[in-house]
Amino acid sequence: MMMNMEWYRIFLYAARLGNLTRAAEELHITQPSVSYALKQLEAGLGVKLFNRISKGIKLTSEGIALLEYVEQSFSLLHAGESKVHSLKNLAAGELRIGASGPIIKHLLLSPLDQFHTDNPGVRIRLSQGKTAEIRKQLKEGQIDLGFVHLPLFDHDLHVEHLITIQDCFVVGPAYRGMANHPISSAELAQIPLLLLSQGSSTRQFVEQWLSSQGLSVEVDIELSSLDMLIELAQRGYGAAFVTSSFVKSELMAEKLFQLQPIEAIPTRSIGAATRRDISLSIAAQYFMDLVRRKMLSGVL
């Protein structure tokens, strides 16, 4: 026989108060309703739970045994409700996101700072990786939000365009003269190339563009760190392929100089990826809305 959850709640009040009338008053129901629920519970369990005494009711030994579990059950339910309330109000929970190092540094730090300030009780789990790694983590449920270079084609993922970016080749003062005029593919081929390591979407993109210009990819220096590529370019090791907005301050300070290929480098996009079959947590939705607002306001 399936027990009614409400019967157990009435049993709990009756057991604690030791009086059917007082239990009915606390529960805002009639005394006959209390009596009916307890009789149904006893019938369903096949045991007597209360003895009637002159001043009310008293638990039987079976009732005492049951009360311990009922109290634990309602305590767990209350704890569960409190936990959900905390999650709803972002007083607890996790924000699980993944992105490449440059995207984290140049696009996500500002919204992350605000999210952390607004919701200090939410644990931030940030994973750095290439687009292929971020996609794998998303599909395996290790992260809720992935920020990646587009295009990203995967039927299991929903991808939202966030921002258009422009890539470029930059050099240090040693090659400054080459930044004063448009350069041909042949001239670009004469400069040592500093590129991100293989497997990154940025590396694949620049290789495709170089190939379209009839250039074979001969990389002098390849690193997994964009910051190190920028540093080596400044020191005169060659031309680094970077996103122009990521080196804005270096260009303004004339620590770096942007080359001007005759054939323009196409723009590309950065977007947010989520699993289609799983709704975002409240924390992830809050952060996603924060990123959108900062993007629209021009902060990103």
C-alpha positions in Angstrom: 0.0 0.0 0.0 1.4 3.4 -1.0 1.7 5.7 1.9 0.5 9.3 1.7 3.3 11.8 2.5 0.8 14.0 4.3 -0.1 11.1 6.7 3.5 11.1 7.8 3.5 14.8 8.3 0.4 14.5 10.5 2.0 11.6 12.3 5.0 13.8 13.1 3.0 16.6 14.5 0.8 14.3 16.6 3.8 12.5 17.9 5.6 15.7 18.9 2.6 17.4 20.5 1.0 14.3 22.0 -2.5 15.7 21.3 -4.7 15.3 18.3 -6.5 18.7 18.8 -3.2 20.6 19.1 -1.8 18.8 16.1 -4.9 19.8 14.1 -4.5 23.4 15.2 -0.9 23.5 14.2 -1.6 21.9 10.8 -4.7 24.1 10.2 -6.9 21.1 9.6 -9.8 19.5 11.5 -9.3 16.9 14.3 -11.3 14.3 12.3 -8.8 14.7 9.5 -5.9 14.0 11.9 -7.6 10.9 13.3 -8.4 9.7 9.7 -4.8 10.1 8.5 -3.4 8.3 11.5 -5.8 5.4 11.2 -4.9 5.1 7.5 -1.2 5.1 8.3 -1.7 2.4 11.0 -3.8 0.3 8.6 -1.2 0.7 5.8 1.7 -0.3 8.1 -0.3 -3.0 10.0 0.8 -1.8 13.4 -0.6 0.5 16.2 1.3 3.7 16.4 -0.4 5.5 19.3 -2.0 4.6 22.6 -4.8 6.9 23.9 -4.1 8.2 27.4 -6.1 10.6 29.7 -4.3 13.7 28.5 -4.0 12.8 24.8 -1.9 10.2 22.9 1.3 8.4 23.5 3.5 6.6 21.0 3.7 2.8 21.0 7.1 1.1 20.7 6.5 0.8 17.0 5.5 4.4 16.8 8.7 5.5 18.6 10.8 3.4 16.0 8.9 5.0 13.1 9.2 8.6 14.5 13.0 8.4 14.3 12.9 7.8 10.6 10.1 10.2 9.9 12.0 13.0 11.7 15.1 12.2 9.6 13.1 12.2 6.4 11.5 15.6 7.0 14.8 17.0 8.2 16.4 15.9 4.9 13.5 17.3 2.9 13.9 20.6 4.7 17.7 20.6 4.1 17.0 19.9 0.4 14.5 22.8 0.2 17.1 25.0 1.9 19.8 23.9 -0.6 17.6 24.6 -3.6 16.7 28.0 -2.1 20.4 28.8 -1.7 21.1 27.7 -5.3 18.2 29.8 -6.5 19.5 32.8 -4.8 23.2 32.1 -5.8 24.2 31.7 -2.2 25.7 28.3 -3.1 26.4 26.1 -6.1 29.0 26.0 -8.8 29.9 27.9 -12.0 31.7 25.5 -14.4 33.1 27.1 -17.5 35.9 26.4 -19.9 37.8 28.5 -22.4 41.3 29.1 -23.9 43.8 31.2 -22.0 43.5 34.3 -24.3 39.7 34.2 -24.1 39.8 33.9 -20.3 42.3 36.8 -20.0 40.8 39.2 -22.5 37.1 38.4 -22.5 36.0 36.6 -19.4 38.0 38.2 -16.5 35.8 41.2 -16.3 32.5 39.3 -16.0 34.2 36.7 -13.8 35.3 39.5 -11.4 31.7 40.9 -11.2 30.2 37.4 -10.8 32.6 36.6 -8.0 31.8 39.9 -6.3 28.0 39.5 -6.7 27.9 35.8 -5.7 30.8 35.0 -3.3 29.1 31.8 -2.2 29.2 30.2 -5.6 32.3 28.1 -6.3 33.9 29.0 -9.7 35.4 26.1 -11.5 37.4 27.4 -14.5 39.0 25.0 -17.0 41.6 26.2 -19.6 41.9 24.3 -22.9 41.7 24.3 -26.7 38.4 24.3 -28.5 38.5 20.5 -29.0 39.1 20.0 -25.3 36.3 22.4 -24.3 33.9 20.6 -26.6 34.9 17.2 -25.1 34.4 18.6 -21.6 30.9 20.0 -22.5 29.8 16.7 -24.0 31.0 14.7 -21.0 29.2 17.1 -18.6 32.4 18.3 -16.9 31.5 22.0 -17.6 28.3 23.9 -18.3 29.6 26.7 -20.5 32.3 26.7 -23.1 33.7 29.8 -24.7 35.4 29.0 -28.0 36.4 30.3 -31.4 33.9 29.7 -34.1 32.9 27.9 -36.2 32.1 24.9 -34.0 29.9 22.3 -35.6 28.4 19.7 -33.3 24.8 18.5 -33.3 24.8 18.0 -29.5 25.8 21.6 -28.8 24.1 24.9 -29.0 26.4 27.6 -30.1 25.7 31.4 -29.7 27.8 34.0 -31.4 29.1 36.6 -29.0 31.7 38.8 -30.6 33.5 39.3 -34.0 37.3 39.5 -33.8 40.0 40.5 -36.2 43.4 38.6 -36.3 46.6 40.0 -37.4 50.4 39.6 -37.6 52.4 41.8 -35.2 56.1 42.4 -34.9 58.4 44.2 -32.6 60.6 47.3 -33.3 63.2 45.2 -35.1 60.7 44.7 -38.0 58.9 48.1 -37.6 59.8 49.1 -41.2 57.7 46.3 -42.6 54.6 47.7 -40.9 54.7 51.0 -42.8 53.4 49.6 -46.1 51.2 46.7 -47.3 53.3 43.6 -47.6 53.0 40.7 -50.0 52.7 37.0 -49.2 56.3 36.6 -50.3 57.5 39.3 -47.9 55.5 37.8 -45.1 57.2 34.4 -45.8 60.6 36.0 -45.1 59.7 36.8 -41.5 60.0 34.0 -38.9 56.5 33.0 -37.8 55.5 32.7 -34.2 52.3 30.6 -33.9 50.2 28.9 -31.3 50.8 25.2 -31.0 49.1 22.7 -33.3 45.5 21.6 -32.4 44.3 25.0 -31.5 41.5 26.6 -33.6 43.7 29.7 -34.1 46.5 27.6 -35.5 44.1 25.9 -37.9 42.7 29.2 -39.0 46.1 30.8 -39.7 47.3 27.7 -41.5 44.3 27.8 -43.8 44.8 31.5 -44.5 48.5 31.0 -45.3 47.7 28.1 -47.5 45.2 30.2 -49.4 48.0 32.7 -50.0 50.2 30.0 -51.5 52.4 29.8 -48.5 53.6 26.6 -46.8 53.5 26.8 -43.1 57.1 26.9 -41.7 56.8 27.8 -38.1 60.0 29.0 -36.3 58.5 29.2 -32.9 55.2 27.5 -31.7 54.0 27.9 -28.1 50.8 27.2 -26.2 50.9 30.6 -24.5 49.8 33.7 -26.4 51.5 35.9 -23.9 54.8 34.3 -24.7 54.3 34.7 -28.4 53.6 38.4 -27.8 56.7 38.7 -25.6 58.9 37.1 -28.2 57.5 39.2 -31.0 58.3 42.3 -29.0 61.9 41.0 -28.6 62.3 40.8 -32.4 62.0 37.0 -32.9 59.5 37.4 -35.8 55.8 37.9 -36.5 53.2 36.6 -34.1 49.6 35.8 -35.2 47.3 37.3 -32.6 43.8 38.8 -32.2 44.3 42.6 -32.6 42.1 43.6 -29.7 44.2 41.3 -27.4 47.3 43.5 -28.1 45.6 46.9 -28.2 47.8 48.3 -25.4 51.0 47.0 -26.9 50.1 48.5 -30.3 49.2 51.9 -28.7 52.5 51.9 -26.8 54.4 51.0 -30.0 55.8 47.9 -28.4 54.2 46.0 -31.3 53.4 47.0 -34.8 50.7 45.5 -37.0 51.6 44.2 -40.4 49.3 44.9 -43.4 49.0 41.9 -45.7 47.8 42.8 -49.2 45.2 40.1 -48.9 43.1 40.9 -45.8 42.8 38.3 -43.1 39.1 37.4 -42.6 37.3 38.1 -39.4 36.1 35.2 -37.2 34.0 34.9 -34.1 34.0 33.8 -30.5 30.9 32.2 -29.1 29.4 30.3 -26.1 28.6 26.6 -26.4 26.2 24.6 -24.2 24.7 21.1 -24.4 21.3 21.1 -26.1 19.9 18.4 -23.8 20.8 20.0 -20.5 19.4 23.3 -19.2 21.8 25.7 -17.7 22.2 26.0 -13.9 21.0 29.2 -12.3 24.7 30.2 -11.8 25.6 29.5 -15.4 22.6 31.4 -16.7 23.5 34.4 -14.5 27.0 34.4 -15.8 25.9 34.0 -19.4 23.5 37.0 -19.1 26.4 38.9 -17.5 28.7 38.2 -20.4 26.0 39.3 -22.9 25.4 42.6 -21.0 29.1 43.4 -20.8 29.4 42.6 -24.5 26.5 44.9 -25.5 27.9 47.7 -23.3 31.3 47.4 -25.0 33.2 46.2 -21.9 34.4 43.0 -23.5 
